[in-house]
Amino acid sequence: MANEICPVRDVIARISDKWSILSIYALGAYGKLRFSELIHKIDGISHRMLTVTLRNLEGDGYIKRTVYAEVPPRVDYELTELGRSLMQELSGIIGWAEKNGKEILAFRNKK
């Protein structure tokens, strides 16, 4: 039993890292985006980390990747229905962080 994958732990581990949350947030807030647009929306993420994050999120069904046969190739990313339902849940936490961010930073600066 202890060696079996715990579905809750597995899902939380995947979606709780900051790059996953910020990627989902960017796609939820701005809609369909290209890779270069995402890199600009997510401050501090490297090309490599965004690539890994998007692959993981796509593999779990949170985002959809659409490749267009154009020259140069165009790739768009957008939330799936599952991703949009996750965004709805995250929006409460995001709103809480926006509302309380200054107070939290003030506490940090007291140290």
N, C-alpha and C positions, 0 to 999 in steps of 0.2 A: 504493500500500500504506500509506504513512504517514498518509493522510487517512481510511482506513477506521476504523470504530469497533472498538476492541479490546474484546471481550466481558469479559475479566477486568478491565480498567481501568474500564470502564463500570459493572460490577456493584459493584466495590470502592468506587468513588466514591460510589455511591448509598447503600450500606449502612454506610459508615465514618464518616459525619458523626455527631456526638454525639447529635443529636435522633433520628435513625433508630435508632441502637443503643438509646438509652434507651426509645424507644417500643416497640420489639420486646421489650426486656427487661421492661417493665411488663406488656405483654400476655402474655408468656410466664410471668411470675411470678404474675399475678393472674387470668388468663383473660379472658373477655369483659368489656369495660368500656365505659361511656358516655364521651363527650367530656369532660364535667365531671369524671369520675373520673380520666381520664388526665391532665388538666391538674394535678390534685392529686398524682398519683403521680410526675410528671416535674418536679422542682424547677427553676424558672427559665425554663421554656418559655412563650412568649407564645401567645395564642389563634391569632394569625396563623401563627406558625411551626408549631404543632401541626397546624393545618389543612393547610398546605402539605406537611408531612411525611407525614401520613396519606394525602393524595391520591397522593403519590409512591409510598408503600409499597403502596397499593391498586393503583395502576397497574402495578406490577411483580409483583403477585400474592402479596405477603407477608402482607397482611391482607385480611380480608373486612369490608365495611361492610354492616350490615343496617338498613334503615329500616322502622319499624313505623308503620302508618297509625293513629296515635293522636292525641289532642289533650291536651296538646301533643305534637308529633312526638317519637318516641324513636329514637335511632340508637345501635347497638352496634357495637363494633369487636372483632375477634378475629383471632388468627393463623390462616392457612391451613396446609395441610400443608407447603407450601414455607416459610412463615414459621416453623413449628415445627422444621423441619430446620435452618434458619438459627439458631434459638435454641439448638439443641443444640450447634452449632459455637461460638456466642458464649459459651456457659456456661463453657467452659474459660478463656477470656480474662477473663470476669467474675469467676470464682473466683480466678484469678491476681491480678487487681486488688484484690479484697477481702483476699487473703492478704498482699499486699505493699504495700498502700496506705500504711500507717503508716511503713514503711521509706523509701518514696519521698518522702513528705512530710518526713521527717527530713532526707534529703539536700537537698531544696529549701530547707529552713530554715537550712542551714549556710552558704548564700551570703551 
